[in-house]
Amino acid sequence: MVKVVSDFYKIEEAAIYDKTRRKEIVRARQIIMYILREEFNVSYPLIGQKLGGKDHTTVIHSYDKVKNDLKKDSTLAQEVGQLIAMFK
């Protein structure tokens, strides 16, 4: 999952787990959190644990942010759709 998304956005896989707040990495991390919750119904605490020890409230915020952004950003919706299709 992380490898596919990091390859898609052309960022290092290890960066997803880092504490960095670089915009492109944060966005990819948030998308991973969204897909794990939406498509695979993984719990918020488990997602946070697997992605660098993030708190479950961070995961909830990320999920909600992507969900709201999908309504406004057609490019993001296309990207997330492509990523989800890669996992099916």
C-alpha positions in Angstrom: 0.0 0.0 0.0 2.6 2.5 1.1 5.0 1.5 -1.8 2.2 1.9 -4.4 1.3 5.4 -3.2 4.9 6.5 -2.7 5.7 5.3 -6.2 2.6 7.0 -7.6 3.7 10.4 -6.1 7.4 9.7 -6.8 8.5 10.1 -3.1 10.6 7.9 -1.0 8.6 5.2 0.8 10.6 5.9 4.0 9.4 9.5 4.0 5.9 8.4 4.6 6.9 7.1 8.1 9.0 10.1 9.0 7.8 13.0 11.1 8.3 15.4 8.2 5.6 17.9 7.4 6.6 18.6 3.8 3.4 19.2 1.9 3.7 16.5 -0.8 4.6 13.8 1.8 1.8 14.8 4.2 -0.7 14.7 1.3 0.5 11.2 0.3 0.3 10.0 3.9 -3.2 11.4 4.3 -4.3 9.6 1.1 -2.9 6.3 2.5 -4.8 6.8 5.7 -8.0 7.6 3.8 -7.7 4.5 1.5 -6.9 2.2 4.5 -9.9 3.4 6.3 -12.4 3.7 3.4 -11.5 0.7 1.4 -10.1 -1.8 3.9 -11.9 -0.6 7.1 -8.7 -0.6 9.1 -9.1 1.0 12.6 -7.8 4.5 13.2 -5.3 3.4 16.0 -3.9 0.7 13.8 -3.4 3.0 10.8 -1.6 5.5 13.1 0.6 2.8 14.5 1.6 1.5 11.1 2.3 4.9 9.7 5.0 6.1 12.0 3.2 6.0 15.4 0.7 8.7 14.6 -2.1 9.4 17.1 -5.5 8.1 16.1 -6.8 11.7 16.2 -4.3 12.6 13.5 -5.6 9.7 11.4 -9.2 10.9 11.9 -8.3 14.4 10.9 -6.4 13.1 7.8 -9.4 10.9 6.8 -11.8 13.8 7.2 -9.6 16.2 5.3 -9.2 13.9 2.3 -12.9 13.0 2.3 -13.8 16.7 2.2 -11.1 17.6 -0.4 -12.4 14.8 -2.7 -15.7 16.8 -3.0 -13.9 19.9 -4.2 -10.8 18.6 -6.1 -11.5 16.5 -9.2 -7.8 15.9 -9.7 -7.5 14.4 -6.3 -10.6 12.4 -6.8 -9.1 11.0 -10.0 -5.8 10.2 -8.3 -7.5 8.4 -5.4 -9.7 6.5 -7.8 -6.6 5.3 -9.7 -4.9 4.3 -6.5 -7.9 2.4 -5.3 -8.1 0.6 -8.6 -4.5 -0.6 -8.2 -5.5 -2.5 -5.0 -8.5 -4.4 -6.6 
